[in-house]
Amino acid sequence: MATEILYGINTAEEIIRAGRRTVVRLFISRNEKSQRVNDLAALARRNGVKVEFCDVRTLEKLAAGGNHQGVLLEAEPPRKMDVDGALGREKDLKKAVWAGLDGITDPMNLGAIIRSAACLGVSTVILPERRSAAMNAAAQKTASGAAERINIIEVVNLNQTIIKLKEKGFWIYGMDMGGKALPKVEFTLPAFIIIGSEGEGLHQKTREHCDMIVSIPQKGGVESLNAGNAAAIAFYELSKKL
């Protein structure tokens, strides 16, 4: 059985609570005496997860330098899902909000986007297999367990996925410079909003598939927002339609 090591209190708690994948062991530093850590250990035991207390050096080695907060989790990777599977999970497809990432290569940005998505009603995030950050431990730590609350799909070809979603009735919105100001956009659901990279924005072919290009009006002379912050603003505007 292939497993992965994840770290952080929020991440561990959300993975155990969600119950979407098998958790093998919870590692806790012997120095951690907080009530929250004690509650986490009790939660793990109630869910049949083995709890091991160990020294900090062991945790540092397992976390490979990551900010583990005295807690690590060994778990199976999440089950892979495809677009059809995610479509089948939608309770009301006419109100669905999905997001696609085009060239987001920083795991911290990826994690932040996933966290915002889970908080603001985005049910599915689609990543291209290439030119994208992976859902590694750093991304999942930044997401603070939010990856357990939404569907995350890797696709071979983002543009082919856009075409498929159009056939299902999705309106495709691309976030890029020079687009219509977000506060003035009358979003139509179901919606698929694509976030481009900070440097290059959307790839040209992806841009061509969009029904509308939207952007965030900015003041103060800063060139562009961090991709994670831009995504959160876009998701908030879309959440007003839900």
LOSESE-202261 format. One line per 8 residues: number of its first residue (from 1); their letters; for each residue z, x, y of N, C-alpha, C, CB. Coordinates in nm, 2 decimals. Atoms other than C-alpha are relative to their C-alpha. Glycine has a CB too. Layout:
# LOSESE-202261
NUM> A> Z/X/Y/Z/X/Y/Z/X/Y/Z/X/Y ~ ...
# end
This chain:
# LOSESE-202261
1> MATEILYG> 0.00/0.08/-0.12/0.00/0.00/0.00/0.00/0.09/0.12/0.12/-0.10/0.00 ~ 0.01/-0.08/-0.12/-0.11/0.15/0.33/0.10/-0.06/0.10/-0.14/0.00/0.06 ~ -0.10/0.05/-0.10/0.16/0.13/0.60/-0.02/0.08/0.13/0.14/0.01/-0.05 ~ 0.00/-0.07/-0.13/0.19/0.23/0.97/0.14/0.01/0.06/-0.10/-0.06/0.10 ~ -0.13/-0.01/-0.06/0.49/0.35/1.17/-0.02/-0.05/0.15/0.05/0.15/0.00 ~ 0.00/0.06/-0.13/0.56/0.15/1.49/0.14/0.03/0.06/-0.04/-0.15/0.00 ~ -0.13/-0.03/-0.06/0.84/0.20/1.74/0.02/-0.08/0.12/0.01/0.15/0.04 ~ -0.05/0.08/-0.11/1.04/0.03/2.01/0.07/-0.13/-0.05/-0.12/-0.04/0.09
9> INTAEEII> -0.08/0.11/0.04/1.30/-0.25/1.99/-0.08/-0.13/0.01/0.12/-0.01/0.09 ~ 0.08/0.13/-0.01/1.07/-0.53/2.12/-0.10/-0.01/-0.10/-0.06/-0.01/0.14 ~ 0.11/0.00/0.10/0.79/-0.43/1.89/0.05/-0.04/-0.13/-0.07/0.13/0.00 ~ -0.06/0.03/0.13/1.01/-0.43/1.59/0.05/-0.14/-0.02/0.12/0.10/-0.03 ~ -0.05/0.14/0.01/1.18/-0.76/1.67/-0.11/-0.10/-0.01/0.08/-0.02/0.12 ~ 0.11/0.10/0.00/0.85/-0.94/1.74/-0.07/0.00/-0.14/-0.09/0.03/0.11 ~ 0.07/-0.01/0.13/0.69/-0.81/1.42/0.08/-0.07/-0.11/-0.03/0.15/-0.04 ~ -0.08/0.06/0.11/0.98/-0.92/1.20/0.01/-0.15/0.02/0.14/0.06/0.01
17> RAGRRTVV> -0.01/0.14/-0.02/1.01/-1.26/1.37/-0.13/-0.07/-0.03/0.04/-0.03/0.15 ~ 0.13/0.07/0.02/0.64/-1.34/1.36/-0.03/-0.02/-0.14/-0.11/0.08/0.07 ~ 0.03/0.02/0.14/0.62/-1.28/0.99/-0.14/0.00/-0.04/0.06/-0.12/-0.05 ~ 0.14/0.00/0.03/0.25/-1.22/1.00/-0.04/0.12/-0.09/-0.08/0.01/0.13 ~ 0.03/-0.11/0.09/0.27/-0.90/0.80/0.12/0.05/-0.07/-0.07/0.12/0.07 ~ -0.11/-0.05/0.08/0.48/-0.73/0.54/0.07/0.12/0.07/-0.04/0.04/-0.14 ~ -0.08/-0.11/-0.06/0.76/-0.50/0.68/0.08/0.06/-0.11/0.10/-0.06/0.11 ~ -0.06/-0.08/0.11/0.88/-0.23/0.45/0.14/0.04/0.03/-0.08/0.12/-0.04
25> RLFISRNE> -0.13/-0.06/-0.04/1.17/-0.06/0.64/0.02/0.00/0.15/0.01/0.14/-0.06 ~ -0.04/-0.02/-0.14/1.35/-0.06/0.97/0.09/0.13/0.01/0.07/-0.13/0.05 ~ -0.08/-0.12/-0.02/1.48/0.28/1.08/0.07/-0.01/0.13/-0.10/0.13/0.00 ~ -0.08/0.01/-0.12/1.76/0.29/1.33/0.08/0.13/0.01/0.10/-0.12/-0.01 ~ -0.08/-0.12/-0.03/1.93/0.59/1.49/0.14/-0.02/-0.02/-0.03/0.05/0.14 ~ -0.15/0.02/0.02/2.29/0.64/1.39/0.07/0.00/0.13/0.05/0.12/-0.08 ~ -0.06/0.00/-0.13/2.36/0.69/1.76/-0.01/-0.14/0.07/-0.06/0.10/0.09 ~ 0.02/0.13/-0.07/2.25/0.33/1.85/0.11/-0.09/-0.05/-0.14/-0.05/-0.04
33> KSQRVNDL> -0.11/0.09/0.03/2.55/0.10/1.87/0.00/-0.13/0.08/0.13/0.08/0.03 ~ 0.01/0.12/-0.08/2.43/-0.17/2.10/0.00/-0.13/-0.08/-0.12/0.00/0.09 ~ 0.01/0.13/0.07/2.46/-0.54/2.01/-0.14/-0.04/-0.03/0.07/-0.11/0.09 ~ 0.14/0.03/0.03/2.09/-0.58/2.03/-0.05/0.07/-0.12/-0.09/0.03/0.12 ~ 0.04/-0.07/0.12/2.03/-0.32/1.77/0.07/-0.05/-0.12/0.03/0.16/0.02 ~ -0.07/0.06/0.11/2.30/-0.47/1.55/-0.07/-0.13/-0.04/0.15/-0.02/0.04 ~ 0.06/0.13/0.03/2.13/-0.81/1.59/-0.14/0.02/-0.07/-0.02/-0.08/0.13 ~ 0.13/-0.03/0.06/1.79/-0.65/1.50/0.02/0.04/-0.15/-0.07/0.12/0.08
41> AALARRNG> -0.03/-0.04/0.14/1.94/-0.50/1.18/0.03/-0.12/-0.08/0.12/0.10/0.00 ~ -0.03/0.13/0.07/2.08/-0.84/1.09/-0.12/-0.08/-0.02/0.11/-0.08/0.08 ~ 0.12/0.07/0.02/1.75/-1.00/1.15/-0.09/0.05/-0.11/-0.08/0.00/0.13 ~ 0.08/-0.06/0.11/1.57/-0.75/0.93/0.06/-0.03/-0.13/0.00/0.15/0.03 ~ -0.05/0.03/0.13/1.81/-0.80/0.65/-0.02/-0.14/-0.05/0.16/0.03/0.00 ~ 0.02/0.14/0.03/1.78/-1.18/0.67/-0.15/-0.02/-0.05/0.03/-0.09/0.12 ~ 0.14/0.01/0.03/1.40/-1.13/0.63/-0.04/0.10/-0.11/-0.08/0.03/0.12 ~ 0.03/-0.08/0.12/1.43/-0.90/0.33/-0.05/0.14/0.03/-0.09/-0.06/-0.08
49> VKVEFCDV> 0.05/-0.13/-0.04/1.36/-0.58/0.52/0.12/0.10/-0.02/-0.04/0.01/0.15 ~ -0.09/-0.11/0.03/1.54/-0.26/0.41/0.03/0.07/0.14/-0.05/0.10/-0.10 ~ -0.04/-0.07/-0.13/1.74/-0.10/0.70/0.06/0.14/-0.04/0.11/-0.09/0.07 ~ -0.05/-0.14/0.02/1.80/0.28/0.71/0.05/0.05/0.13/-0.11/0.08/-0.06 ~ -0.05/-0.07/-0.11/2.02/0.46/0.95/-0.02/0.15/-0.01/0.15/-0.03/0.03 ~ 0.03/-0.14/0.02/1.91/0.82/1.02/0.02/0.07/0.13/-0.15/0.01/-0.04 ~ -0.02/-0.08/-0.12/1.94/1.10/1.27/-0.12/0.00/0.09/0.04/0.15/-0.04 ~ 0.10/0.01/-0.10/1.74/1.12/1.59/-0.12/0.10/-0.03/0.06/0.04/0.14
57> RTLEKLAA> 0.11/-0.09/0.03/1.54/1.42/1.47/-0.10/-0.06/-0.10/0.05/0.13/-0.06 ~ 0.09/0.06/0.10/1.40/1.22/1.18/-0.09/-0.11/0.07/0.08/-0.07/-0.11 ~ 0.08/0.10/-0.07/1.30/0.94/1.42/-0.11/0.07/0.09/0.09/-0.08/0.09 ~ 0.09/-0.07/-0.09/1.14/1.19/1.66/-0.12/0.05/-0.08/0.06/0.13/0.06 ~ 0.11/-0.05/0.09/0.93/1.33/1.37/-0.09/-0.12/-0.04/0.06/0.07/-0.13 ~ 0.08/0.12/0.04/0.82/0.98/1.25/-0.08/-0.06/0.11/0.10/-0.10/-0.06 ~ 0.06/0.06/-0.11/0.74/0.87/1.60/-0.10/0.09/0.07/0.10/-0.04/0.11 ~ 0.09/-0.10/-0.05/0.54/1.18/1.67/0.00/0.01/0.15/-0.15/-0.03/-0.04
65> GGNHQGVL> -0.02/-0.02/-0.14/0.68/1.21/2.02/0.00/-0.13/0.08/-0.11/0.08/0.05 ~ 0.00/0.13/-0.07/0.66/0.84/2.11/0.14/-0.05/0.04/-0.06/-0.11/-0.09 ~ -0.13/0.05/-0.05/0.93/0.66/2.30/0.06/-0.11/-0.09/-0.01/-0.06/0.15 ~ -0.04/0.09/0.11/1.10/0.50/2.00/0.12/-0.08/0.03/0.03/0.08/-0.12 ~ -0.12/0.07/-0.04/1.42/0.38/2.17/0.10/-0.01/-0.12/-0.03/-0.14/0.04 ~ -0.09/0.00/0.11/1.61/0.46/1.85/-0.03/-0.09/-0.11/0.14/-0.03/0.05 ~ 0.05/0.10/0.10/1.41/0.21/1.64/-0.14/0.03/-0.04/0.02/-0.14/0.06 ~ 0.14/-0.01/0.06/1.11/0.25/1.41/-0.01/-0.10/-0.11/-0.02/0.15/-0.05
73> LEAEPPRK> 0.03/0.10/0.10/0.94/0.01/1.18/-0.11/0.06/-0.09/-0.03/-0.13/0.06 ~ 0.11/-0.03/0.09/0.73/0.08/0.87/-0.05/-0.13/-0.05/0.04/0.09/-0.12 ~ 0.06/0.13/0.03/0.49/-0.21/0.82/-0.14/0.02/-0.05/0.01/-0.10/0.11 ~ 0.14/0.01/0.03/0.16/-0.30/0.67/-0.08/-0.02/0.13/-0.03/-0.11/-0.11 ~ 0.08/0.03/-0.12/-0.12/-0.30/0.93/-0.03/-0.15/0.00/-0.14/0.08/0.00 ~ 0.03/0.14/0.00/-0.20/-0.65/1.05/-0.13/-0.03/-0.07/-0.02/-0.05/0.15 ~ 0.12/0.05/0.07/-0.45/-0.85/0.85/-0.12/-0.01/0.09/0.02/-0.13/-0.08 ~ 0.11/0.01/-0.08/-0.80/-0.82/0.98/-0.05/-0.14/0.01/-0.12/0.10/-0.05
81> MDVDGALG> 0.05/0.13/-0.02/-0.95/-1.13/1.13/-0.14/0.01/0.06/0.09/-0.09/0.09 ~ 0.14/0.00/-0.06/-1.31/-1.22/1.22/0.00/-0.11/0.10/-0.11/-0.01/-0.10 ~ 0.01/0.11/-0.11/-1.44/-1.45/1.50/0.01/-0.14/-0.06/-0.14/0.02/0.07 ~ 0.00/0.13/0.06/-1.49/-1.74/1.26/0.15/-0.04/-0.03/-0.08/-0.01/-0.13 ~ -0.13/0.03/0.03/-1.13/-1.71/1.15/0.08/-0.04/0.12/0.07/0.12/-0.06 ~ -0.07/0.03/-0.12/-1.00/-1.71/1.51/-0.05/-0.13/0.06/-0.03/0.11/0.11 ~ 0.05/0.13/-0.05/-1.22/-2.01/1.60/0.07/-0.11/-0.08/-0.15/-0.01/-0.02 ~ -0.06/0.10/0.08/-1.07/-2.19/1.31/0.15/-0.02/0.03/-0.01/0.04/-0.15
89> REKDLKKA> -0.14/0.01/-0.04/-0.72/-2.13/1.44/0.02/-0.08/0.13/0.06/0.14/0.01 ~ -0.01/0.06/-0.13/-0.79/-2.29/1.78/0.04/-0.15/-0.03/-0.12/0.01/0.08 ~ -0.03/0.14/0.01/-0.61/-2.63/1.80/-0.09/-0.09/0.08/0.15/-0.02/0.05 ~ 0.09/0.07/-0.08/-0.84/-2.74/2.08/-0.10/0.10/0.06/0.07/-0.08/0.11 ~ 0.10/-0.10/-0.04/-1.15/-2.52/2.12/-0.05/-0.02/0.14/-0.12/0.00/-0.10 ~ 0.05/0.02/-0.13/-1.25/-2.69/2.44/0.09/0.05/0.11/-0.01/-0.15/0.02 ~ -0.09/-0.06/-0.10/-0.94/-2.54/2.61/0.03/0.15/-0.03/0.13/-0.08/0.00 ~ -0.02/-0.14/0.05/-0.97/-2.19/2.45/-0.03/0.10/0.12/-0.08/0.03/-0.12
97> VWAGLDGI> 0.02/-0.11/-0.09/-0.94/-1.88/2.67/0.01/0.13/-0.09/0.10/0.01/0.12 ~ 0.00/-0.13/0.07/-1.05/-1.55/2.50/-0.04/0.11/0.09/-0.11/-0.01/-0.12 ~ 0.03/-0.12/-0.08/-1.09/-1.20/2.63/-0.07/0.10/-0.08/0.13/0.06/0.07 ~ 0.07/-0.11/0.06/-1.32/-0.92/2.55/0.02/0.13/0.08/-0.15/-0.03/-0.02 ~ -0.02/-0.13/-0.07/-1.27/-0.55/2.64/-0.13/0.09/-0.03/0.13/0.07/-0.06 ~ 0.12/-0.07/0.00/-1.57/-0.34/2.72/0.02/0.14/0.06/-0.12/-0.07/0.08 ~ -0.02/-0.13/-0.04/-1.49/0.03/2.73/0.14/0.04/0.05/-0.09/0.03/0.12 ~ -0.14/-0.03/-0.03/-1.11/0.02/2.76/0.04/0.11/-0.10/0.09/-0.13/-0.01
105> TDPMNLGA> -0.03/-0.11/0.09/-1.02/0.36/2.61/0.14/0.05/0.00/-0.10/0.11/0.02 ~ -0.14/-0.04/-0.02/-0.66/0.40/2.72/0.09/-0.09/-0.08/0.04/0.01/0.15 ~ -0.09/0.09/0.08/-0.41/0.27/2.46/0.11/-0.07/0.08/0.07/0.08/-0.11 ~ -0.10/0.06/-0.09/-0.16/0.20/2.74/-0.06/-0.12/0.07/0.06/0.10/0.10 ~ 0.07/0.11/-0.06/-0.41/-0.02/2.92/-0.02/-0.11/-0.10/-0.13/0.04/0.06 ~ 0.03/0.10/0.11/-0.50/-0.19/2.59/0.13/-0.08/-0.03/-0.05/0.07/-0.13 ~ -0.13/0.07/0.03/-0.13/-0.27/2.52/0.04/-0.09/0.11/0.11/0.10/-0.02 ~ -0.03/0.08/-0.11/-0.08/-0.40/2.87/-0.08/-0.12/0.01/-0.01/0.08/0.13
113> IIRSAACL> 0.09/0.12/0.00/-0.38/-0.63/2.85/0.04/-0.10/-0.11/-0.15/0.05/-0.02 ~ -0.04/0.09/0.11/-0.26/-0.77/2.52/0.13/-0.07/0.03/0.02/0.08/-0.13 ~ -0.12/0.06/-0.04/0.08/-0.83/2.66/-0.02/-0.11/0.10/0.10/0.10/0.06 ~ 0.03/0.11/-0.10/-0.06/-1.02/2.96/-0.07/-0.11/-0.06/-0.09/0.07/0.11 ~ 0.07/0.11/0.07/-0.29/-1.21/2.73/0.09/-0.10/-0.07/-0.10/0.06/-0.10 ~ -0.09/0.09/0.07/-0.01/-1.34/2.52/0.09/-0.08/0.10/0.09/0.09/-0.09 ~ -0.09/0.07/-0.10/0.20/-1.43/2.83/-0.08/-0.11/0.07/0.05/0.10/0.10 ~ 0.07/0.09/-0.09/-0.08/-1.62/3.01/-0.11/-0.08/-0.07/-0.07/0.09/0.10
121> GVSTVILP> 0.08/0.10/0.07/-0.25/-1.83/2.74/-0.13/0.05/-0.06/-0.03/-0.10/0.09 ~ 0.12/-0.05/0.06/-0.53/-1.60/2.61/0.04/0.01/-0.15/-0.04/0.14/0.05 ~ -0.03/0.01/0.15/-0.54/-1.67/2.23/-0.06/0.11/-0.08/-0.04/-0.13/-0.05 ~ 0.07/-0.10/0.08/-0.78/-1.40/2.12/-0.05/0.11/0.09/-0.12/-0.07/-0.08 ~ 0.05/-0.12/-0.07/-0.87/-1.05/2.23/-0.10/0.07/-0.09/0.11/0.10/0.05 ~ 0.10/-0.06/0.08/-1.19/-0.89/2.10/-0.03/0.14/0.05/-0.13/-0.09/0.00 ~ 0.02/-0.15/-0.03/-1.24/-0.51/2.09/-0.13/0.04/-0.08/0.12/0.08/-0.04 ~ 0.11/-0.06/0.08/-1.56/-0.33/2.00/0.06/0.12/-0.08/-0.11/0.06/0.10
129> ERRSAAMN> -0.05/-0.11/0.08/-1.51/-0.08/1.72/-0.02/0.14/0.06/-0.07/-0.01/-0.14 ~ 0.02/-0.13/-0.07/-1.66/0.20/1.93/0.02/-0.02/0.15/-0.15/0.05/-0.03 ~ -0.02/-0.01/-0.15/-1.59/0.30/2.29/0.12/-0.09/0.03/-0.12/-0.05/0.07 ~ -0.11/0.08/-0.03/-1.25/0.13/2.27/0.13/0.07/-0.06/-0.01/-0.14/-0.07 ~ -0.13/-0.05/0.05/-0.88/0.24/2.23/0.03/-0.08/-0.13/0.11/-0.02/0.11 ~ -0.05/0.06/0.12/-0.73/0.17/1.89/0.13/-0.07/0.02/0.00/0.10/-0.11 ~ -0.13/0.06/0.00/-0.44/-0.06/1.82/0.10/0.09/-0.07/0.00/-0.14/-0.06 ~ -0.09/-0.10/0.06/-0.22/0.24/1.75/0.14/-0.03/0.04/-0.04/0.14/0.03
137> AAAQKTAS> -0.14/0.02/-0.03/0.16/0.28/1.79/0.02/-0.01/0.15/0.08/0.11/-0.07 ~ -0.02/0.00/-0.15/0.13/0.36/2.16/-0.04/-0.13/0.06/-0.07/0.11/0.06 ~ 0.05/0.12/-0.05/-0.07/0.05/2.23/0.09/-0.12/-0.04/-0.14/-0.03/-0.05 ~ -0.09/0.10/0.04/0.16/-0.17/2.03/0.14/0.01/0.06/0.02/0.00/-0.15 ~ -0.13/-0.01/-0.08/0.47/-0.03/2.20/-0.02/-0.05/0.14/0.04/0.15/0.01 ~ 0.02/0.06/-0.13/0.32/-0.11/2.54/-0.01/-0.15/0.00/-0.13/0.06/0.06 ~ 0.02/0.15/0.01/0.23/-0.46/2.42/0.14/-0.07/-0.03/-0.10/-0.03/-0.11 ~ -0.13/0.06/0.02/0.60/-0.51/2.33/0.00/-0.11/-0.10/0.06/-0.04/0.13
145> GAAERINI> 0.01/0.10/0.10/0.52/-0.71/2.02/-0.09/-0.11/0.02/0.14/-0.05/-0.02 ~ 0.09/0.11/-0.03/0.27/-0.94/2.19/-0.12/0.00/-0.10/-0.05/0.02/0.14 ~ 0.11/-0.01/0.09/0.01/-0.82/1.94/0.02/-0.10/-0.12/-0.03/0.14/-0.05 ~ -0.04/0.09/0.11/0.19/-1.04/1.68/-0.03/-0.15/0.04/0.14/0.02/-0.04 ~ 0.01/0.13/-0.05/0.13/-1.35/1.90/-0.14/-0.05/0.02/0.08/-0.02/0.12 ~ 0.14/0.04/-0.03/-0.24/-1.35/1.95/-0.09/0.06/-0.11/-0.05/0.04/0.14 ~ 0.10/-0.06/0.09/-0.56/-1.28/1.75/-0.06/0.12/0.06/-0.10/-0.11/-0.04 ~ 0.07/-0.12/-0.04/-0.70/-0.93/1.78/-0.11/0.03/-0.10/0.10/0.12/0.02
153> IEVVNLNQ> 0.12/-0.01/0.08/-1.05/-0.88/1.65/-0.08/0.12/0.04/-0.08/-0.13/0.00 ~ 0.09/-0.11/-0.03/-1.26/-0.57/1.62/-0.14/-0.04/-0.05/0.05/0.13/-0.08 ~ 0.13/0.04/0.03/-1.63/-0.63/1.62/-0.10/0.12/0.01/-0.05/-0.11/0.09 ~ 0.10/-0.11/0.00/-1.93/-0.40/1.55/-0.08/0.00/0.13/-0.09/0.00/-0.12 ~ 0.09/0.02/-0.11/-2.14/-0.54/1.84/0.06/-0.10/0.09/-0.14/-0.03/-0.04 ~ -0.06/0.10/-0.09/-1.97/-0.70/2.14/-0.11/-0.10/0.05/0.06/0.07/0.12 ~ 0.10/0.09/-0.05/-2.30/-0.84/2.27/-0.04/-0.11/-0.10/-0.12/0.08/0.05 ~ 0.03/0.10/0.10/-2.38/-1.01/1.95/0.11/-0.11/-0.01/-0.02/0.06/-0.14
161> TIIKLKEK> -0.12/0.09/0.00/-2.03/-1.16/1.96/-0.01/-0.10/0.12/0.13/0.07/0.00 ~ 0.02/0.08/-0.12/-2.10/-1.29/2.31/-0.10/-0.11/-0.03/-0.05/0.08/0.12 ~ 0.11/0.09/0.03/-2.42/-1.46/2.19/0.06/-0.11/-0.09/-0.12/0.07/-0.07 ~ -0.06/0.10/0.10/-2.22/-1.63/1.90/0.09/-0.09/0.08/0.07/0.08/-0.11 ~ -0.10/0.08/-0.07/-1.95/-1.75/2.14/-0.08/-0.10/0.09/0.09/0.08/0.08 ~ 0.08/0.09/-0.08/-2.22/-1.89/2.37/-0.05/-0.12/-0.08/-0.12/0.07/0.06 ~ 0.05/0.10/0.09/-2.35/-2.09/2.08/0.11/-0.10/-0.03/-0.05/0.06/-0.13 ~ -0.11/0.09/0.03/-2.00/-2.23/2.03/0.05/-0.07/0.13/0.12/0.08/-0.06
169> GFWIYGMD> -0.03/0.07/-0.12/-1.99/-2.35/2.39/0.08/0.08/0.10/0.07/-0.12/-0.03 ~ -0.08/-0.08/-0.09/-1.80/-2.06/2.56/-0.09/0.03/0.12/0.05/0.13/-0.07 ~ 0.05/-0.06/-0.12/-1.87/-1.97/2.92/0.04/0.14/0.01/0.04/-0.09/0.13 ~ -0.02/-0.14/0.00/-1.90/-1.60/2.96/0.02/0.06/0.14/-0.11/0.08/-0.07 ~ -0.03/-0.06/-0.13/-1.73/-1.43/3.26/0.02/0.15/-0.01/0.12/-0.07/0.07 ~ -0.02/-0.15/0.00/-1.75/-1.06/3.34/0.07/0.04/0.12/-0.14/0.07/-0.01 ~ -0.08/-0.05/-0.11/-1.50/-0.88/3.55/-0.07/0.13/0.05/0.15/0.03/-0.03 ~ 0.07/-0.12/-0.05/-1.69/-0.62/3.77/0.00/-0.01/0.15/-0.14/0.01/-0.06
177> MGGKALPK> 0.01/-0.01/-0.14/-1.72/-0.51/4.13/-0.12/-0.08/0.05/-0.01/0.15/0.05 ~ 0.11/0.07/-0.06/-1.94/-0.73/4.35/-0.01/-0.14/-0.05/-0.12/0.08/-0.02 ~ 0.01/0.13/0.05/-1.88/-1.05/4.17/0.07/-0.10/0.09/0.07/-0.01/-0.14 ~ -0.06/0.11/-0.08/-1.76/-1.39/4.30/0.15/0.02/0.00/-0.04/-0.14/-0.06 ~ -0.15/-0.02/-0.01/-1.40/-1.37/4.42/0.07/-0.10/-0.09/0.04/-0.02/0.15 ~ -0.07/0.08/0.10/-1.16/-1.50/4.16/0.06/-0.13/0.05/0.11/0.08/-0.07 ~ -0.06/0.12/-0.05/-0.98/-1.75/4.38/-0.10/-0.11/0.02/0.08/0.03/0.12 ~ 0.10/0.10/-0.03/-1.31/-1.92/4.45/-0.08/-0.05/-0.13/-0.10/0.06/0.10
185> VEFTLPAF> 0.07/0.04/0.13/-1.42/-1.95/4.08/0.05/-0.12/-0.06/0.00/0.12/-0.10 ~ -0.04/0.12/0.07/-1.42/-2.29/3.92/-0.03/0.03/-0.15/-0.08/-0.13/0.05 ~ 0.02/-0.04/0.14/-1.37/-2.17/3.56/-0.03/-0.12/-0.09/0.12/0.07/-0.05 ~ 0.03/0.10/0.10/-1.52/-2.38/3.28/0.05/0.05/-0.14/-0.15/-0.03/-0.01 ~ -0.05/-0.04/0.13/-1.35/-2.38/2.94/-0.09/-0.07/-0.11/0.15/-0.05/-0.02 ~ -0.06/-0.13/0.04/-1.38/-2.26/2.67/-0.06/0.12/0.07/-0.01/0.02/-0.15 ~ 0.04/-0.11/-0.08/-1.40/-1.93/2.85/0.03/0.13/-0.08/0.08/0.00/0.13 ~ -0.01/-0.14/0.05/-1.46/-1.57/2.74/-0.01/0.09/0.11/-0.10/0.03/-0.12
193> IIIGSEGE> 0.01/-0.09/-0.11/-1.37/-1.32/3.00/0.00/0.15/-0.04/0.12/-0.02/0.10 ~ 0.02/-0.13/0.05/-1.48/-0.96/2.96/0.05/0.10/0.11/-0.15/0.03/-0.03 ~ -0.06/-0.10/-0.09/-1.28/-0.67/3.12/-0.07/0.13/-0.03/0.15/0.01/-0.02 ~ 0.07/-0.13/0.02/-1.48/-0.35/3.18/0.10/0.12/0.03/-0.12/0.01/0.10 ~ -0.08/-0.12/-0.03/-1.35/0.01/3.22/0.01/0.02/0.15/-0.06/0.12/-0.07 ~ -0.02/-0.03/-0.14/-1.21/0.13/3.54/-0.11/0.08/0.07/0.14/0.07/0.02 ~ 0.10/-0.09/-0.06/-1.47/0.40/3.59/-0.14/-0.06/0.00/-0.01/0.12/-0.08 ~ 0.14/0.05/0.01/-1.80/0.24/3.47/-0.01/-0.15/0.01/-0.05/0.04/-0.13
201> GLHQKTRE> 0.01/0.15/0.00/-1.72/-0.13/3.47/-0.06/-0.05/-0.12/-0.08/-0.05/0.13 ~ 0.07/0.06/0.12/-1.92/-0.35/3.24/-0.13/0.08/-0.03/-0.04/-0.14/0.02 ~ 0.13/-0.05/0.04/-2.21/-0.20/3.04/-0.11/-0.09/0.04/0.00/0.04/-0.15 ~ 0.11/0.08/-0.05/-2.54/-0.32/3.17/-0.04/-0.11/-0.09/-0.12/0.09/0.03 ~ 0.04/0.10/0.09/-2.63/-0.51/2.86/0.10/-0.11/-0.01/-0.03/0.06/-0.14 ~ -0.10/0.10/0.00/-2.30/-0.68/2.85/0.00/-0.09/0.12/0.14/0.07/-0.02 ~ 0.01/0.07/-0.12/-2.33/-0.77/3.21/-0.11/-0.11/0.00/-0.02/0.10/0.12 ~ 0.12/0.09/0.00/-2.67/-0.93/3.15/0.03/-0.13/-0.08/-0.12/0.07/-0.06
209> HCDMIVSI> -0.03/0.12/0.08/-2.51/-1.17/2.89/0.10/-0.09/0.07/0.06/0.05/-0.13 ~ -0.10/0.08/-0.07/-2.25/-1.30/3.14/-0.06/-0.12/0.07/0.08/0.09/0.09 ~ 0.04/0.12/-0.08/-2.29/-1.65/3.29/0.04/0.03/0.15/0.06/-0.12/-0.05 ~ -0.04/-0.03/-0.14/-2.10/-1.52/3.60/0.08/0.13/0.00/0.09/-0.12/0.06 ~ -0.08/-0.12/-0.02/-1.96/-1.20/3.73/0.10/-0.03/0.11/-0.09/0.12/0.05 ~ -0.11/0.03/-0.09/-1.62/-1.23/3.90/0.07/0.13/0.03/0.10/-0.10/-0.07 ~ -0.07/-0.12/-0.04/-1.41/-0.98/4.09/0.13/-0.04/0.08/-0.09/0.08/0.09 ~ -0.13/0.02/-0.07/-1.07/-0.95/4.26/-0.02/0.05/0.14/0.12/0.08/-0.07
217> PQKGGVES> 0.01/-0.04/-0.14/-1.08/-0.94/4.64/0.11/0.10/0.02/0.01/-0.12/0.10 ~ -0.10/-0.10/-0.03/-0.90/-0.62/4.75/0.01/0.04/0.14/-0.04/0.12/-0.09 ~ -0.02/-0.04/-0.14/-0.75/-0.50/5.07/0.07/0.14/-0.01/0.08/-0.10/0.08 ~ -0.08/-0.12/-0.01/-0.61/-0.16/5.18/-0.08/0.12/-0.04/0.12/-0.01/-0.09 ~ 0.08/-0.12/0.02/-0.89/0.07/5.08/0.01/0.07/-0.13/0.03/0.10/0.10 ~ -0.01/-0.06/0.13/-0.79/0.14/4.72/-0.13/-0.03/-0.08/0.13/-0.05/-0.08 ~ 0.13/0.02/0.06/-1.11/0.18/4.51/0.00/-0.11/-0.10/-0.04/0.13/-0.06 ~ 0.00/0.10/0.11/-1.01/-0.03/4.21/0.14/-0.01/-0.06/-0.10/0.03/-0.11
225> LNAGNAAA> -0.12/0.02/0.07/-0.72/-0.18/4.02/0.00/0.06/-0.14/0.04/-0.15/-0.01 ~ -0.01/-0.03/0.14/-0.59/-0.05/3.69/-0.05/-0.11/-0.08/0.15/0.04/-0.03 ~ 0.06/0.11/0.09/-0.77/-0.24/3.41/0.10/-0.10/-0.05/-0.07/0.07/-0.12 ~ -0.11/0.09/0.05/-0.44/-0.38/3.28/0.04/-0.09/0.11/0.12/0.08/-0.05 ~ -0.04/0.09/-0.12/-0.34/-0.51/3.63/-0.12/-0.10/0.03/0.03/0.08/0.12 ~ 0.11/0.09/-0.02/-0.69/-0.65/3.68/-0.01/-0.12/-0.10/-0.13/0.08/0.01 ~ 0.00/0.10/0.10/-0.68/-0.83/3.35/0.11/-0.11/0.02/0.01/0.07/-0.14 ~ -0.11/0.10/-0.02/-0.34/-0.99/3.42/-0.04/-0.10/0.11/0.13/0.08/0.04
233> IAFYELSK> 0.03/0.09/-0.11/-0.47/-1.13/3.75/-0.11/-0.10/-0.04/-0.06/0.08/0.13 ~ 0.10/0.09/0.05/-0.78/-1.27/3.58/0.06/-0.10/-0.09/-0.11/0.08/-0.07 ~ -0.06/0.09/0.10/-0.58/-1.42/3.30/0.09/-0.11/0.07/0.09/0.08/-0.10 ~ -0.09/0.09/-0.08/-0.34/-1.58/3.56/-0.09/-0.11/0.06/0.08/0.07/0.11 ~ 0.09/0.10/-0.06/-0.64/-1.75/3.74/-0.05/-0.09/-0.11/-0.11/0.08/0.07 ~ 0.05/0.09/0.10/-0.77/-1.88/3.41/0.11/-0.09/-0.06/-0.05/0.09/-0.12 ~ -0.11/0.08/0.05/-0.43/-2.00/3.30/0.02/-0.13/0.08/0.13/0.08/0.00 ~ -0.01/0.12/-0.08/-0.44/-2.25/3.59/-0.08/-0.12/-0.06/-0.04/0.02/0.14
241> KL> 0.09/0.10/0.06/-0.71/-2.44/3.38/0.07/-0.05/-0.13/-0.13/0.06/-0.03 ~ -0.06/0.04/0.12/-0.48/-2.47/3.08/0.10/-0.11/0.01/0.06/0.12/-0.07
# end
